[in-house]
Amino acid sequence: MAEALKTLGLAAAITIILGPAVIAILRRLKAGQTIRNDGPRRHMTKTGTPTMGGILFLTSLTMASLVMAPPSPLMLSALILTWGYALIGLADDGLKVVFHRPLGLYARQKLGGQVLLGLVGGVVAMLWLGRGSALQVPLTGLTLDLGWSYPLLAALLLVATTNAVNLTDGLDGLAAGITLWVALAYGLIALAGGERELVIFAAALAGGCLGFLAYNFHPAKVFMGDTGSLALGAAIGFLAIMTRTELVLPVLGGVYVIEALSVILQVASFRLTGRRLFRMSPLHHHFELAGWPETRVVIFFWALAIVLAIAGLYVLTI
């Protein structure tokens, strides 16, 4: 536990120390966020805020992880997968803000890259890291051997998680704050399982998110961009895979699920009935348009994330 706290503190400190320099570089590169005019009007004041700030906690995650744990196959796999998804996000962000292509990567390019990385990650976890192909079903005691279909599940989990975190990243401090609590929960799971390297990785992830909030909480000085949100989703997905808690992740990361479902339901409802279920989706925008201040929405979702993380941990004890 002491080692985990040191890792968390180190990652947070690195993020905070590097913050001013990284933000200055992003401003110099004119990597300012373009705000969609179909979103909440109050967000228009955020136009020009530097994005791609996920590079901050990616750097601290990498440095803290490698300082506190040896560069083993497990740690290197975790970092390479996380950076792989980050590079997809970086390409998307770069096309949007540097090359002024509003939609960034084409959907098929982005999804194709995510699926490919997910499949490779699943195979590596199953064969090279010794994770195997067993799927544990919570609350039942059942274990299913998926064989060579396991990489498909891993890819589905990684793609779903990265995109759900991406949808959650719509308010100052929202995605980073929620991921902080999910990462802490995974740190406890890894600690209970005696998985030291996963404890270090989860603690470094939590510390990176904590440090990032110093610059990302309202009013944000920097946004994480797809660079950060896809990386966070990949890191959480990897932790779920290696702790064999794939089916508990929807509870531990329940806010991600709620945000993604709100978008799916909104689109389905509008196409089928011509009516919207929410004022706007993802769900955090619904509360904004209902008159809630941004910080109130964020803190509410943080509190919900804590409750769901505790619920997920409880499920694992039954």
Residue pairs with C-beta under 8 A, 6 or more apart in sequence:
1 191
3 68
3 196
3 199
3 200
4 187
4 191
4 199
4 200
4 202
4 203
5 203
6 68
7 64
7 65
7 68
7 200
7 203
7 204
7 207
8 203
8 204
8 206
8 207
8 210
9 207
10 60
10 63
10 64
10 67
10 68
10 204
10 207
11 57
11 60
11 61
11 63
11 64
11 203
11 204
11 205
11 206
11 207
11 208
11 210
11 211
12 60
12 207
12 208
12 210
12 211
13 207
13 211
14 59
14 60
14 63
14 64
14 208
14 211
15 56
15 57
15 59
15 60
15 207
15 208
15 210
15 211
15 212
15 214
16 211
16 214
18 56
18 59
18 60
19 56
19 211
19 214
19 215
19 221
19 222
22 53
22 55
22 56
22 59
22 222
23 50
23 53
23 215
23 221
23 222
26 50
26 51
26 52
26 53
26 222
27 50
29 98
30 97
30 98
31 50
31 51
31 52
31 93
31 97
31 98
32 47
32 48
32 49
32 50
32 51
32 97
33 46
33 47
33 48
33 49
33 50
33 51
33 97
33 223
33 225
34 47
34 96
34 97
34 102
35 43
35 44
35 46
35 47
37 44
39 280
39 285
40 280
40 285
40 288
40 289
42 288
42 294
46 220
46 223
49 220
49 221
49 222
49 223
50 221
50 222
50 223
51 93
51 97
51 222
51 223
51 224
51 225
51 227
52 90
52 93
52 94
52 97
52 223
52 224
52 225
52 227
52 228
53 212
53 215
53 216
53 222
53 223
53 224
53 225
53 227
53 228
54 86
54 89
54 224
54 225
54 226
54 227
54 228
54 229
54 231
54 232
55 86
55 90
55 227
55 228
56 208
56 211
56 212
56 215
56 222
56 228
57 176
57 205
57 208
57 209
57 211
57 212
57 224
57 228
57 231
58 82
58 83
58 86
58 208
58 227
58 228
58 231
60 204
60 207
60 208
60 211
61 79
61 82
61 201
61 204
61 205
61 208
61 235
62 79
62 83
64 200
64 203
64 204
64 207
64 208
65 75
65 78
65 79
65 200
65 201
65 204
66 75
66 79
68 200
68 203
68 204
69 75
69 196
69 197
69 200
69 201
72 197
73 128
73 129
74 129
74 197
74 198
74 242
75 197
75 200
75 201
77 121
77 124
77 125
77 128
77 129
77 238
78 197
78 198
78 201
78 235
78 238
78 242
81 117
81 121
81 158
81 234
81 235
81 238
82 231
82 234
82 235
82 238
83 231
84 117
84 234
85 114
85 117
85 158
85 162
85 230
85 231
85 233
85 234
86 227
86 228
86 230
86 231
86 234
88 105
88 110
88 113
88 114
88 117
88 226
88 230
89 166
89 225
89 226
89 227
89 228
89 229
89 230
89 231
90 225
90 226
90 227
91 104
91 105
92 104
92 105
92 110
92 226
93 104
93 225
93 226
93 227
95 101
95 104
95 105
96 102
96 103
96 104
104 110
104 226
105 113
111 159
114 158
114 159
114 162
114 163
114 230
115 155
115 159
117 158
117 234
118 151
118 154
118 155
118 156
118 157
118 158
118 159
119 151
119 152
119 154
119 155
121 154
121 155
121 158
121 238
121 241
122 150
122 151
122 152
122 153
122 154
122 155
122 158
122 241
123 151
125 131
125 154
125 238
125 241
125 242
126 132
126 133
126 150
126 151
126 154
129 242
131 241
131 242
131 244
132 150
133 145
133 146
133 147
133 148
133 149
133 150
134 143
134 144
134 145
134 146
134 244
135 143
135 144
135 145
135 146
135 150
135 153
135 244
135 246
135 247
136 142
136 143
136 244
136 245
136 247
137 143
137 144
137 247
138 245
138 247
138 248
138 315
138 316
138 318
139 315
139 318
146 153
153 246
154 237
154 241
154 246
157 237
157 240
157 241
157 246
157 249
158 233
158 234
158 237
158 238
158 241
160 260
161 233
161 234
161 236
161 237
161 240
161 249
161 253
161 256
162 229
162 230
162 233
162 234
162 237
163 233
163 260
164 233
164 253
164 256
164 257
164 259
164 260
165 175
165 179
165 229
165 230
165 232
165 233
165 236
165 256
166 226
166 229
166 230
166 233
167 256
167 259
167 260
167 263
167 282
168 174
168 175
168 178
168 229
168 255
168 256
168 259
168 282
168 284
169 175
169 223
169 224
169 228
169 229
170 282
170 284
170 285
171 218
171 284
171 288
171 294
171 297
171 298
172 216
172 217
172 218
172 219
172 220
172 294
172 295
172 298
173 213
173 216
173 217
173 218
173 220
173 298
174 284
174 297
174 298
174 301
175 224
175 228
175 229
175 232
176 209
176 212
176 213
176 216
176 224
176 228
176 232
177 209
177 213
177 217
177 298
177 301
177 302
177 305
178 253
178 255
178 256
178 301
178 302
178 305
179 205
179 206
179 209
179 232
179 236
180 206
180 209
180 210
180 213
181 302
181 305
181 306
181 309
182 236
182 252
182 253
182 305
182 309
183 202
183 203
183 205
183 206
183 209
183 235
183 236
183 239
184 202
184 206
184 309
185 252
185 309
185 310
185 312
185 313
186 198
186 202
186 236
186 239
186 240
186 243
186 245
186 252
187 198
187 199
187 202
187 203
187 206
188 313
189 239
189 243
189 245
189 313
189 316
190 196
190 198
190 199
190 202
190 239
190 243
191 199
193 243
195 242
195 243
198 239
198 242
198 243
201 235
201 238
201 239
202 239
205 232
205 235
205 236
205 239
209 232
212 224
212 228
215 221
215 222
216 222
216 223
216 224
217 298
218 294
218 295
218 298
224 232
233 256
236 249
236 253
237 249
240 246
240 248
240 249
240 252
245 252
245 312
245 316
248 312
248 315
248 316
249 312
250 257
251 308
251 311
251 312
251 315
252 308
252 309
252 312
252 313
253 308
253 312
254 304
254 305
254 308
254 311
254 312
255 301
255 304
255 305
255 308
258 283
258 304
259 282
259 283
259 284
260 282
262 277
262 278
262 281
262 282
262 283
262 286
263 281
263 282
265 277
265 278
265 281
266 276
266 277
266 278
266 281
267 281
269 275
269 276
269 277
270 276
278 285
278 286
279 285
279 286
279 289
279 290
280 286
280 288
280 289
284 297
284 298
284 301
287 296
287 297
287 300
288 294
288 297
292 300
